Amino acid sequence: MTYFKQLHPWCIVRTLPSKECILIARFRRRDDALAYLEVLRTKMNRTEFMVMFNHQN
């Protein structure tokens, strides 16, 4: 895992109908990710997004 990914463990992911996930953005804090998620939902209201915590293995 890169240093950037270690510093930014919160991710916003777009889910596709084919069960694939596309990484949209990474954040240091959960609150930042949730705030950006609200912006995405207002702009693209028919698209499914979710916030994930990507921990280091």
N, C-alpha and C positions, 0 to 999 in steps of 0.2 A: 504494500500500500504506500502510495507516495505521501510526501510530507503535506501537500495541499489537501489530500483526502483525509489525512489524520486531523487537520485543523478544521475541516468542514464536514462533520459527520452527518448532518441533516440534509436530506435530499428531497426534491420534488420530482416525482416520476409520473409520466403520462402512461396510462394503460390503454393498450390497443385491443380491438376485438379479437385479434389472433393470440391473445394472452401474452404478447410481448410488452416490454416496458422500455420507455425511452427516458433517459435522464434529462431533465429540464434544467435544473440548477442545484447548486450545493451551498449550504449555509453553515455558519458556525453555531448559531443559536436556533433553537426550535421556534421561538417567537418570531424571528425573522422569516423563517420558512412558512409559518402560518400566515403571516401578513402578506407575503408574496403569493401564497396560495389563494387568498381572497381576491387579490388583483387579477390573477389568472381566471378565477371563476367568474368574475364580472365581465371580463373581456371575451372569454370563450366558454360560455355557460353550458354548452352541450358536450364538452370534452371532460373526460374523467381524469382527475389528478389525485395523487395521494402523497402524504409526507411520510418519509421513511427515515429511520436511524440506521446508518450503515456503519456498524461497529467493526473494529479491527479483529481479525481472526488470529 
